[in-house]
């Protein structure tokens, strides 16, 4: 479509909420967490402002149903941006701590679904084209999300090799290395489970409930290749001192782009 991508965590880190679309299409591609939006997407959608937007669309990716995520997104955008076309798409489940995640065949189906949606967007489709939305109250699901979205449940087992992939690829930079093993010591975790699914040794668990389970392989291969190139061209930084041991609170690190999808704009100023 020729539309540059703005990663939502990166935009949050830079505090960039104003964009000029120049009359061209604007779109959101975001996952559904607990039948709603990830916390970081909620915050971004409540602040973003788009001038001179063209047609707008949103694609919600989910493993089971998209719940009320579409209504939540429209409500947060308010009168600042009206969604002209709304889709949802089934993608492999990444919630590794609650159930076994999807393997290769479902990943192939997800790619076909993405192509179908892209064709519909290019053809100028409009309206609510979701097939997995639900009018059911998502309050209990959102309450569970708020309760679980904490870094305290993560743990790296004996299989950890200190490769630092989890820290480098964490969208919100909620993982630090004060010792040979990672520590989830920030409160910015949105429970994207990327660290669990991306770990090449499958050494990371959440709540101790995903031991031995199959993890999704979506984008893991590319991420591993990119990370290994990073390892080749850069030195591994020394271990950071643990501020807790010195009586100081951990410093809040800025979030990093990735995992949460993004918002597409034809132009990004600055």
LODREN-601120 format. One record per residue (C-alpha): residue number from 0; residue in one letter; x, y, z. Coordinates in nm, 3 decimals, m for minus. Example, Ala and Ser with C-alpha at 12.3 -4.5 7.8 and 13.67 -1.06 7.14 Angstrom:
// LODREN-601120
0 / A / 1.230 / m0.450 / 0.780 .
1 / S / 1.367 / m0.106 / 0.714 .
END
This chain:
// LODREN-601120
0 / X / 0.000 / 0.000 / 0.000 .
1 / X / 0.301 / 0.229 / 0.025 .
2 / X / 0.213 / 0.339 / 0.381 .
3 / X / 0.503 / 0.365 / 0.629 .
4 / X / 0.460 / 0.186 / 0.962 .
5 / X / 0.473 / 0.357 / 1.299 .
6 / X / 0.537 / 0.117 / 1.586 .
7 / X / 0.313 / 0.206 / 1.876 .
8 / X / 0.569 / 0.137 / 2.154 .
9 / X / 0.823 / 0.350 / 1.970 .
10 / X / 0.570 / 0.631 / 1.930 .
11 / X / 0.491 / 0.609 / 2.301 .
12 / X / 0.859 / 0.625 / 2.390 .
13 / X / 0.908 / 0.933 / 2.171 .
14 / X / 0.577 / 1.086 / 2.283 .
15 / X / 0.474 / 1.132 / 1.920 .
16 / X / 0.097 / 1.152 / 1.895 .
17 / X / 0.035 / 1.402 / 1.612 .
18 / X / 0.052 / 1.295 / 1.247 .
19 / X / m0.041 / 1.442 / 0.910 .
20 / X / m0.192 / 1.183 / 0.675 .
21 / X / m0.203 / 1.415 / 0.376 .
22 / X / m0.535 / 1.269 / 0.263 .
23 / X / m0.398 / 0.914 / 0.238 .
24 / X / m0.515 / 0.594 / 0.416 .
25 / X / m0.464 / 0.546 / 0.787 .
26 / X / m0.478 / 0.205 / 0.950 .
27 / X / m0.434 / 0.025 / 1.281 .
28 / X / m0.311 / m0.334 / 1.310 .
29 / X / m0.327 / m0.445 / 1.671 .
30 / X / m0.369 / m0.771 / 1.865 .
31 / X / m0.656 / m0.856 / 2.096 .
32 / X / m0.563 / m0.933 / 2.455 .
33 / X / m0.828 / m1.076 / 2.686 .
34 / X / m1.105 / m0.974 / 2.445 .
35 / X / m0.987 / m0.612 / 2.442 .
36 / X / m0.686 / m0.398 / 2.356 .
37 / X / m0.337 / m0.418 / 2.510 .
38 / X / m0.281 / m0.147 / 2.769 .
39 / X / m0.021 / 0.032 / 2.558 .
40 / X / m0.257 / 0.043 / 2.258 .
41 / X / m0.534 / 0.184 / 2.476 .
42 / X / m0.306 / 0.464 / 2.591 .
43 / X / m0.186 / 0.543 / 2.239 .
44 / X / m0.535 / 0.541 / 2.085 .
45 / X / m0.653 / 0.781 / 2.354 .
46 / X / m0.382 / 1.033 / 2.262 .
47 / X / m0.313 / 1.003 / 1.888 .
48 / X / m0.433 / 1.280 / 1.658 .
49 / X / m0.437 / 1.254 / 1.277 .
50 / X / m0.487 / 1.554 / 1.053 .
51 / X / m0.614 / 1.522 / 0.692 .
52 / X / m0.684 / 1.147 / 0.711 .
53 / X / m0.801 / 0.954 / 0.407 .
54 / X / m0.987 / 0.624 / 0.437 .
55 / X / m0.919 / 0.453 / 0.768 .
56 / X / m0.919 / 0.086 / 0.861 .
57 / X / m0.837 / m0.135 / 1.157 .
58 / X / m0.731 / m0.500 / 1.169 .
59 / X / m0.769 / m0.684 / 1.499 .
60 / X / m0.575 / m1.011 / 1.533 .
61 / X / m0.694 / m1.272 / 1.779 .
62 / X / m0.667 / m1.643 / 1.856 .
63 / X / m1.034 / m1.703 / 1.940 .
64 / X / m1.265 / m1.400 / 1.925 .
65 / X / m1.202 / m1.028 / 1.898 .
66 / X / m1.449 / m0.945 / 2.175 .
67 / X / m1.523 / m0.575 / 2.197 .
68 / X / m1.178 / m0.458 / 2.091 .
69 / X / m1.321 / m0.282 / 1.784 .
70 / X / m1.570 / m0.085 / 1.992 .
71 / X / m1.298 / m0.003 / 2.244 .
72 / X / m1.068 / 0.130 / 1.971 .
73 / X / m1.343 / 0.342 / 1.814 .
74 / X / m1.437 / 0.481 / 2.153 .
75 / X / m1.079 / 0.577 / 2.238 .
76 / X / m1.026 / 0.747 / 1.902 .
77 / X / m1.353 / 0.934 / 1.948 .
78 / X / m1.423 / 1.211 / 1.699 .
79 / X / m1.051 / 1.250 / 1.617 .
80 / X / m1.061 / 0.959 / 1.371 .
81 / X / m1.351 / 0.751 / 1.239 .
82 / X / m1.277 / 0.391 / 1.138 .
83 / X / m1.429 / 0.329 / 0.793 .
84 / X / m1.352 / m0.043 / 0.769 .
85 / X / m1.305 / m0.290 / 1.054 .
86 / X / m1.162 / m0.642 / 1.022 .
87 / X / m1.062 / m0.919 / 1.257 .
88 / X / m0.826 / m1.204 / 1.171 .
89 / X / m0.747 / m1.532 / 1.341 .
90 / X / m0.379 / m1.572 / 1.425 .
91 / X / m0.184 / m1.840 / 1.616 .
92 / X / m0.230 / m1.818 / 1.992 .
93 / X / 0.070 / m1.681 / 2.182 .
94 / X / m0.069 / m1.715 / 2.535 .
95 / X / 0.175 / m1.994 / 2.617 .
96 / X / 0.112 / m2.006 / 2.991 .
97 / X / m0.253 / m2.105 / 2.963 .
98 / X / m0.257 / m2.351 / 2.673 .
99 / X / m0.042 / m2.505 / 2.404 .
100 / X / 0.020 / m2.256 / 2.126 .
101 / X / m0.020 / m2.302 / 1.755 .
102 / X / 0.220 / m2.483 / 1.526 .
103 / X / 0.309 / m2.436 / 1.159 .
104 / X / m0.015 / m2.521 / 0.973 .
105 / X / m0.216 / m2.256 / 1.155 .
106 / X / 0.057 / m2.003 / 1.079 .
107 / X / 0.004 / m2.072 / 0.708 .
108 / X / m0.369 / m2.012 / 0.743 .
109 / X / m0.296 / m1.684 / 0.919 .
110 / X / m0.086 / m1.566 / 0.625 .
111 / X / m0.370 / m1.646 / 0.384 .
112 / X / m0.614 / m1.456 / 0.603 .
113 / X / m0.383 / m1.155 / 0.607 .
114 / X / m0.369 / m1.160 / 0.226 .
115 / X / m0.748 / m1.175 / 0.205 .
116 / X / m0.785 / m0.873 / 0.432 .
117 / X / m0.524 / m0.677 / 0.241 .
118 / X / m0.711 / m0.743 / m0.085 .
119 / X / m1.033 / m0.618 / 0.077 .
120 / X / m0.862 / m0.299 / 0.197 .
121 / X / m0.712 / m0.232 / m0.147 .
122 / X / m1.050 / m0.285 / m0.313 .
123 / X / m1.204 / m0.010 / m0.100 .
124 / X / m1.425 / m0.223 / 0.127 .
125 / X / m1.605 / m0.043 / 0.408 .
126 / X / m1.816 / m0.121 / 0.713 .
127 / X / m1.786 / m0.369 / 0.998 .
128 / X / m1.644 / m0.686 / 0.835 .
129 / X / m1.552 / m0.868 / 1.155 .
130 / X / m1.647 / m1.234 / 1.186 .
131 / X / m1.530 / m1.300 / 1.543 .
132 / X / m1.665 / m1.001 / 1.736 .
133 / X / m1.877 / m1.053 / 2.047 .
134 / X / m2.126 / m0.836 / 2.233 .
135 / X / m2.069 / m1.028 / 2.555 .
136 / X / m1.941 / m0.838 / 2.857 .
137 / X / m1.562 / m0.850 / 2.856 .
138 / X / m1.533 / m0.706 / 3.207 .
139 / X / m1.419 / m1.033 / 3.370 .
140 / X / m1.159 / m1.086 / 3.096 .
141 / X / m1.023 / m0.734 / 3.137 .
142 / X / m1.012 / m0.774 / 3.514 .
143 / X / m0.808 / m1.092 / 3.466 .
144 / X / m0.577 / m0.904 / 3.229 .
145 / X / m0.515 / m0.630 / 3.485 .
146 / X / m0.444 / m0.892 / 3.749 .
147 / X / m0.205 / m1.097 / 3.534 .
148 / X / m0.023 / m0.819 / 3.345 .
149 / X / 0.268 / m0.804 / 3.585 .
150 / X / 0.633 / m0.902 / 3.535 .
151 / X / 0.633 / m1.086 / 3.867 .
152 / X / 0.513 / m1.411 / 3.708 .
153 / X / 0.806 / m1.450 / 3.467 .
154 / X / 1.097 / m1.678 / 3.541 .
155 / X / 1.405 / m1.796 / 3.352 .
156 / X / 1.500 / m2.157 / 3.425 .
157 / X / 1.827 / m2.345 / 3.415 .
158 / X / 1.816 / m2.361 / 3.036 .
159 / X / 1.885 / m1.986 / 3.007 .
160 / X / 2.213 / m1.914 / 2.823 .
161 / X / 2.218 / m1.536 / 2.890 .
162 / X / 2.183 / m1.462 / 2.518 .
163 / X / 1.984 / m1.146 / 2.607 .
164 / X / 1.742 / m1.197 / 2.321 .
165 / X / 1.445 / m1.144 / 2.554 .
166 / X / 1.582 / m0.809 / 2.672 .
167 / X / 1.668 / m0.686 / 2.323 .
168 / X / 1.332 / m0.781 / 2.169 .
169 / X / 1.100 / m0.683 / 2.456 .
170 / X / 0.866 / m0.417 / 2.308 .
171 / X / 0.841 / m0.227 / 2.636 .
172 / X / 1.195 / m0.286 / 2.759 .
173 / X / 1.069 / m0.447 / 3.079 .
174 / X / 1.357 / m0.697 / 3.101 .
175 / X / 1.702 / m0.626 / 3.246 .
176 / X / 2.017 / m0.826 / 3.313 .
177 / X / 2.166 / m0.764 / 3.658 .
178 / X / 2.298 / m1.121 / 3.670 .
179 / X / 2.338 / m1.406 / 3.419 .
180 / X / 1.959 / m1.445 / 3.412 .
181 / X / 1.697 / m1.188 / 3.308 .
182 / X / 1.485 / m1.003 / 3.560 .
183 / X / 1.141 / m0.860 / 3.489 .
184 / X / 1.169 / m0.560 / 3.716 .
185 / X / 0.958 / m0.294 / 3.546 .
186 / X / 0.585 / m0.230 / 3.563 .
187 / X / 0.537 / m0.168 / 3.192 .
188 / X / 0.466 / m0.530 / 3.093 .
189 / X / 0.154 / m0.571 / 2.878 .
190 / X / 0.177 / m0.953 / 2.880 .
191 / X / 0.259 / m0.984 / 2.511 .
192 / X / 0.448 / m1.310 / 2.591 .
193 / X / 0.712 / m1.233 / 2.331 .
194 / X / 0.992 / m1.326 / 2.570 .
195 / X / 0.834 / m1.667 / 2.629 .
196 / X / 0.772 / m1.739 / 2.262 .
197 / X / 1.099 / m1.597 / 2.128 .
198 / X / 1.340 / m1.768 / 2.370 .
199 / X / 1.553 / m2.006 / 2.159 .
200 / X / 1.606 / m2.236 / 2.459 .
201 / X / 1.243 / m2.220 / 2.581 .
202 / X / 1.385 / m2.135 / 2.922 .
203 / X / 1.131 / m1.865 / 3.011 .
204 / X / 0.805 / m1.946 / 3.182 .
205 / X / 0.517 / m1.747 / 3.324 .
206 / X / 0.367 / m1.863 / 3.651 .
207 / X / 0.538 / m2.200 / 3.604 .
208 / X / 0.248 / m2.322 / 3.388 .
209 / X / 0.407 / m2.348 / 3.043 .
210 / X / 0.689 / m2.591 / 3.105 .
211 / X / 0.732 / m2.823 / 2.807 .
212 / X / 0.457 / m2.662 / 2.605 .
213 / X / 0.492 / m2.589 / 2.237 .
214 / X / 0.555 / m2.220 / 2.169 .
215 / X / 0.444 / m2.031 / 1.861 .
216 / X / 0.703 / m1.994 / 1.589 .
217 / X / 0.551 / m1.685 / 1.427 .
218 / X / 0.834 / m1.446 / 1.333 .
219 / X / 1.073 / m1.629 / 1.565 .
220 / X / 1.302 / m1.736 / 1.281 .
221 / X / 1.345 / m1.384 / 1.148 .
222 / X / 1.386 / m1.245 / 1.498 .
223 / X / 1.655 / m1.502 / 1.573 .
224 / X / 1.842 / m1.415 / 1.254 .
225 / X / 1.819 / m1.044 / 1.320 .
226 / X / 1.935 / m1.090 / 1.676 .
227 / X / 2.232 / m1.305 / 1.578 .
228 / X / 2.340 / m1.035 / 1.332 .
229 / X / 2.314 / m0.783 / 1.613 .
230 / X / 2.530 / m1.009 / 1.830 .
231 / X / 2.795 / m1.030 / 1.558 .
232 / X / 2.820 / m0.656 / 1.499 .
233 / X / 2.794 / m0.534 / 1.857 .
234 / X / 2.958 / m0.629 / 2.179 .
235 / X / 2.742 / m0.764 / 2.459 .
236 / X / 2.723 / m0.483 / 2.717 .
237 / X / 2.846 / m0.552 / 3.071 .
238 / X / 2.594 / m0.661 / 3.334 .
239 / X / 2.411 / m0.370 / 3.488 .
240 / X / 2.432 / m0.324 / 3.860 .
241 / X / 2.118 / m0.411 / 4.052 .
242 / X / 1.978 / m0.085 / 4.197 .
243 / X / 1.774 / m0.283 / 4.448 .
244 / X / 2.095 / m0.402 / 4.612 .
245 / X / 2.200 / m0.038 / 4.647 .
246 / X / 1.871 / 0.071 / 4.798 .
247 / X / 1.759 / 0.255 / 4.485 .
248 / X / 1.438 / 0.187 / 4.288 .
249 / X / 1.488 / 0.041 / 3.937 .
250 / X / 1.505 / 0.306 / 3.665 .
251 / X / 1.213 / 0.305 / 3.426 .
252 / X / 1.352 / 0.220 / 3.082 .
253 / X / 1.174 / 0.343 / 2.765 .
254 / X / 0.960 / 0.094 / 2.572 .
255 / X / 1.087 / m0.059 / 2.249 .
256 / X / 0.910 / m0.117 / 1.918 .
257 / X / 0.775 / m0.458 / 1.822 .
258 / X / 0.506 / m0.712 / 1.904 .
259 / X / 0.210 / m0.479 / 1.960 .
260 / X / 0.154 / m0.413 / 1.593 .
261 / X / 0.146 / m0.057 / 1.473 .
262 / X / m0.043 / 0.229 / 1.324 .
263 / X / 0.016 / 0.297 / 0.954 .
264 / X / 0.054 / 0.653 / 0.829 .
265 / X / 0.159 / 0.788 / 0.491 .
266 / X / 0.385 / 1.049 / 0.650 .
267 / X / 0.560 / 1.082 / 0.982 .
268 / X / 0.698 / 1.425 / 1.055 .
269 / X / 1.014 / 1.496 / 1.245 .
END
